[in-house]
Amino acid sequence: MSAVLTIAGTEIRIGVRNRWVLLASIILLVFALLLALLGSAPSGATKADSLSVVVASLSTLSVYLVPLIALLLSFDAIAGEIDRGTLQLTLATPVSRGQVLFGKFVGHVVVLSLAVVLGYGVAGAIVFAAAQNTGMDGIFDLARVISTSLALGATFVAIGYVASVSVRQTGTAAALAVAIWLFTVVLYDLALLGGLLASADGFFAKTLFPYLLVINPADAFRVFNMAAIDAAASTGLAAGGNAMPFLPQLAIISPFVWMVIALGLSTAILRRVQP
């Protein structure tokens, strides 16, 4: 564990020194505050908890921003070291390749956690202080979306490692990471919407769609949070949780399954890599 913690500490110091924590926190904070301003009108009209209304918007924001930040953190974890020639030096020390990867994972998750907690936490505190109709339910909703955002981010950090160990150039790893983000966050949902339009009342919509929705960790995150804040009237793919043949709260299992699969796959590939 000392080797893992040493590597994790190095990644945390790099993240802080390179302004990753500051930059990611500012991005999340700015977008969260914009959503808070946009969400103030409906919350005033419906007398709903202002913070809960903002949290519903943050759930959608996290689907797009948190995976992107996680992939940008992790895409050069191994490919970058191969490109710079430092991986061979690291492996010359008494540390296994699995420890190297897991240490980087811990460090990157801590960096991402600092950014998410700071960004969403400050935005939530501002909304809580400014709103007149915010209670403990809103605080619990905010804590839930922060914790599940961390799980989603950790999953995409692990997925980014698969891209990083699969190539030897940083530029190629970056292109692969962007392609992963584009497919999981944008194109996958478009394909599901196309299937729904083609088979609104058929086998796809009634049987396949709920399972295909939760297979994607980003969509599973959204379904879980929308179900948790009682957004049954939500539209789009998030409303797919209403027709699920199982509890939508179980959808949060999907990111953790993908996290384990991605870490195992990247570790197996790394053992075959010649630095």
C-alpha positions as CSV (number, residue, x, y, z in Angstrom):
1,M,0.0,0.0,0.0
2,S,2.9,2.4,0.6
3,A,3.8,2.2,-3.1
4,V,0.2,2.8,-4.1
5,L,-0.1,5.8,-1.8
6,T,3.2,7.3,-3.0
7,I,2.0,7.1,-6.6
8,A,-1.4,8.5,-5.6
9,G,0.2,11.4,-3.8
10,T,2.4,12.2,-6.8
11,E,-0.7,12.3,-9.0
12,I,-2.5,14.6,-6.6
13,R,0.5,17.0,-6.4
14,I,0.6,17.0,-10.2
15,G,-3.1,17.8,-10.4
16,V,-2.8,20.6,-7.9
17,R,0.4,22.0,-9.5
18,N,-1.1,21.9,-13.0
19,R,-4.2,23.8,-11.8
20,W,-6.4,20.8,-12.7
21,V,-8.4,21.1,-9.4
22,L,-8.8,24.8,-9.7
23,L,-9.8,24.8,-13.4
24,A,-12.3,21.9,-13.1
25,S,-13.8,23.4,-9.9
26,I,-14.3,26.7,-11.7
27,I,-15.9,25.0,-14.7
28,L,-18.3,23.0,-12.6
29,L,-19.1,26.0,-10.3
30,V,-19.8,28.4,-13.3
31,F,-22.1,25.9,-15.0
32,A,-23.8,25.0,-11.7
33,L,-24.5,28.6,-10.9
34,L,-25.9,29.2,-14.4
35,L,-28.2,26.3,-14.0
36,A,-29.2,27.6,-10.6
37,L,-30.2,31.0,-12.1
38,L,-32.1,29.2,-14.9
39,G,-33.8,26.9,-12.4
40,S,-35.0,29.7,-10.1
41,A,-38.0,30.6,-12.2
42,P,-39.7,27.1,-12.1
43,S,-38.9,26.6,-8.5
44,G,-40.6,29.9,-7.6
45,A,-43.6,28.9,-9.6
46,T,-44.1,25.5,-8.1
47,K,-42.9,26.2,-4.6
48,A,-40.5,23.3,-4.9
49,D,-37.3,23.1,-2.9
50,S,-34.9,25.4,-4.8
51,L,-31.9,23.3,-4.1
52,S,-33.7,20.1,-5.3
53,V,-34.6,21.9,-8.6
54,V,-31.0,22.8,-9.1
55,V,-29.9,19.3,-8.2
56,A,-32.1,18.0,-11.0
57,S,-30.2,20.2,-13.4
58,L,-26.8,19.2,-11.9
59,S,-27.6,15.6,-12.7
60,T,-27.8,16.4,-16.4
61,L,-24.7,18.6,-16.2
62,S,-22.7,15.8,-14.5
63,V,-23.5,13.4,-17.4
64,Y,-21.7,15.7,-19.8
65,L,-18.9,17.4,-17.8
66,V,-17.8,14.8,-15.2
67,P,-17.0,12.1,-17.7
68,L,-15.1,14.6,-19.9
69,I,-13.0,15.9,-17.0
70,A,-12.3,12.3,-15.8
71,L,-11.1,11.3,-19.3
72,L,-9.0,14.3,-19.6
73,L,-7.4,13.4,-16.3
74,S,-6.6,9.8,-17.2
75,F,-6.0,9.6,-21.0
76,D,-2.2,10.1,-20.7
77,A,-1.7,8.1,-17.4
78,I,0.3,5.4,-19.2
79,A,0.6,6.6,-22.8
80,G,2.1,9.9,-21.6
81,E,4.7,8.1,-19.5
82,I,5.6,5.9,-22.4
83,D,5.8,8.9,-24.6
84,R,8.1,10.7,-22.1
85,G,10.1,7.5,-21.4
86,T,9.3,7.6,-17.7
87,L,7.3,4.4,-17.4
88,Q,10.5,2.3,-17.8
89,L,12.0,4.2,-14.8
90,T,8.9,3.7,-12.7
91,L,8.8,-0.1,-13.4
92,A,12.5,-0.3,-12.6
93,T,11.5,0.3,-8.9
94,P,10.1,-2.5,-6.8
95,V,6.5,-1.8,-7.8
96,S,4.1,-3.9,-9.8
97,R,2.2,-2.6,-12.8
98,G,-1.1,-3.2,-11.0
99,Q,0.1,-1.0,-8.2
100,V,1.2,1.7,-10.6
101,L,-2.3,1.8,-12.2
102,F,-4.2,1.6,-8.9
103,G,-2.1,4.3,-7.4
104,K,-2.8,6.6,-10.4
105,F,-6.5,5.7,-10.1
106,V,-6.6,6.7,-6.4
107,G,-4.8,10.0,-7.1
108,H,-6.9,10.9,-10.1
109,V,-10.1,10.1,-8.2
110,V,-9.0,12.4,-5.3
111,V,-8.3,15.2,-7.8
112,L,-11.7,14.8,-9.4
113,S,-13.4,14.6,-6.0
114,L,-11.8,17.9,-4.9
115,A,-13.1,19.5,-8.1
116,V,-16.6,18.1,-7.8
117,V,-17.0,18.8,-4.1
118,L,-15.7,22.4,-4.4
119,G,-17.6,23.2,-7.6
120,Y,-21.0,21.7,-6.6
121,G,-20.6,22.4,-2.9
122,V,-20.0,26.2,-3.4
123,A,-22.9,26.4,-5.9
124,G,-25.2,24.5,-3.5
125,A,-24.1,26.8,-0.6
126,I,-24.9,29.9,-2.6
127,V,-28.3,28.5,-3.6
128,F,-29.1,27.5,0.0
129,A,-28.2,30.9,1.3
130,A,-30.1,32.8,-1.3
131,A,-33.3,30.7,-1.6
132,Q,-36.3,31.1,0.7
133,N,-37.7,27.6,0.3
134,T,-34.7,25.3,0.8
135,G,-34.7,22.6,3.4
136,M,-32.9,19.4,4.4
137,D,-34.3,17.5,1.4
138,G,-32.4,19.7,-0.9
139,I,-29.2,19.2,1.1
140,F,-29.6,15.4,0.9
141,D,-30.3,15.6,-2.8
142,L,-27.1,17.7,-3.3
143,A,-25.1,15.2,-1.3
144,R,-26.5,12.3,-3.4
145,V,-25.7,13.9,-6.7
146,I,-22.2,14.8,-5.6
147,S,-21.5,11.2,-4.4
148,T,-22.9,9.6,-7.5
149,S,-21.0,12.1,-9.7
150,L,-17.8,10.9,-8.0
151,A,-18.8,7.3,-8.8
152,L,-19.5,8.3,-12.4
153,G,-16.2,10.2,-12.6
154,A,-14.2,7.3,-11.1
155,T,-15.8,5.0,-13.7
156,F,-14.6,7.2,-16.6
157,V,-11.2,7.6,-15.0
158,A,-10.9,3.8,-15.2
159,I,-12.3,3.8,-18.8
160,G,-9.7,6.4,-19.7
161,Y,-6.9,4.0,-18.5
162,V,-8.1,1.5,-21.1
163,A,-7.6,4.1,-23.8
164,S,-4.2,5.0,-22.3
165,V,-2.8,1.5,-22.1
166,S,-4.0,0.6,-25.6
167,V,-1.8,3.1,-27.4
168,R,1.7,4.4,-27.1
169,Q,1.3,8.1,-28.1
170,T,-0.4,10.8,-26.0
171,G,-2.1,12.3,-29.0
172,T,-3.7,9.0,-30.0
173,A,-4.8,8.4,-26.4
174,A,-6.4,11.9,-26.4
175,A,-8.3,11.2,-29.6
176,L,-9.5,7.9,-28.3
177,A,-10.7,9.5,-25.0
178,V,-12.7,12.1,-26.9
179,A,-14.2,9.3,-29.0
180,I,-15.2,7.4,-25.9
181,W,-16.8,10.5,-24.4
182,L,-18.6,11.3,-27.7
183,F,-20.0,7.8,-28.0
184,T,-21.1,7.2,-24.4
185,V,-22.5,10.7,-23.8
186,V,-23.9,11.8,-27.2
187,L,-24.1,9.1,-29.9
188,Y,-25.3,6.3,-27.6
189,D,-28.3,8.4,-26.5
190,L,-29.1,9.4,-30.1
191,A,-29.1,5.8,-31.1
192,L,-31.5,4.9,-28.3
193,L,-33.8,7.8,-29.3
194,G,-33.7,6.6,-32.9
195,G,-34.7,3.1,-31.7
196,L,-37.6,4.6,-29.7
197,L,-38.8,6.5,-32.7
198,A,-38.6,3.5,-34.9
199,S,-40.3,1.2,-32.4
200,A,-42.4,3.4,-30.0
201,D,-44.6,0.5,-28.9
202,G,-42.6,-2.5,-30.1
203,F,-40.1,-5.0,-28.6
204,F,-37.3,-2.4,-28.5
205,A,-39.2,0.1,-26.4
206,K,-40.9,-2.3,-24.1
207,T,-38.1,-4.9,-23.5
208,L,-34.7,-3.8,-24.7
209,F,-34.7,-0.1,-24.0
210,P,-34.6,-0.2,-20.2
211,Y,-31.6,-2.6,-20.2
212,L,-29.7,-0.7,-22.9
213,L,-30.3,2.5,-20.9
214,V,-28.6,1.2,-17.7
215,I,-25.8,-0.5,-19.6
216,N,-24.4,2.9,-20.3
217,P,-23.0,4.2,-17.0
218,A,-23.8,7.9,-17.9
219,D,-27.5,7.1,-18.5
220,A,-27.6,4.8,-15.5
221,F,-26.4,7.7,-13.4
222,R,-29.1,10.0,-14.8
223,V,-31.8,7.4,-14.3
224,F,-30.8,6.8,-10.6
225,N,-30.7,10.5,-9.7
226,M,-34.0,11.4,-11.5
227,A,-35.7,8.5,-9.7
228,A,-34.2,9.6,-6.4
229,I,-35.5,13.2,-6.7
230,D,-39.0,12.0,-7.8
231,A,-38.6,13.4,-11.3
232,A,-41.2,11.0,-12.7
233,A,-42.5,13.6,-15.0
234,S,-39.1,14.1,-16.7
235,T,-38.9,13.8,-20.4
236,G,-36.3,12.3,-22.7
237,L,-34.1,9.3,-21.9
238,A,-34.3,10.0,-18.1
239,A,-38.0,9.2,-18.2
240,G,-37.0,5.7,-19.3
241,G,-36.7,4.8,-15.6
242,N,-40.4,4.8,-15.3
243,A,-40.8,1.8,-17.6
244,M,-38.0,-0.3,-16.1
245,P,-38.8,-3.9,-15.1
246,F,-36.7,-3.3,-12.0
247,L,-36.2,-0.6,-9.5
248,P,-34.5,2.4,-11.1
249,Q,-32.4,2.9,-7.9
250,L,-30.5,-0.3,-8.9
251,A,-29.2,1.6,-12.0
252,I,-26.4,3.0,-9.9
253,I,-24.8,-0.5,-9.9
254,S,-23.9,0.0,-13.6
255,P,-21.0,2.6,-13.1
256,F,-19.4,0.4,-10.4
257,V,-19.5,-2.7,-12.6
258,W,-17.9,-0.7,-15.5
259,M,-15.3,0.6,-13.1
260,V,-14.2,-2.9,-12.1
261,I,-14.3,-4.1,-15.7
262,A,-12.2,-1.2,-16.9
263,L,-9.6,-1.4,-14.1
264,G,-9.3,-5.2,-14.7
265,L,-9.0,-4.8,-18.5
266,S,-6.5,-1.9,-18.3
267,T,-4.3,-3.8,-15.8
268,A,-4.3,-6.9,-18.0
269,I,-3.3,-4.8,-21.1
270,L,-0.6,-3.0,-19.1
271,R,1.0,-6.3,-18.1
272,R,1.6,-6.9,-21.9
273,V,2.9,-3.4,-22.6
274,Q,6.7,-3.1,-23.2
275,P,7.8,0.4,-22.1
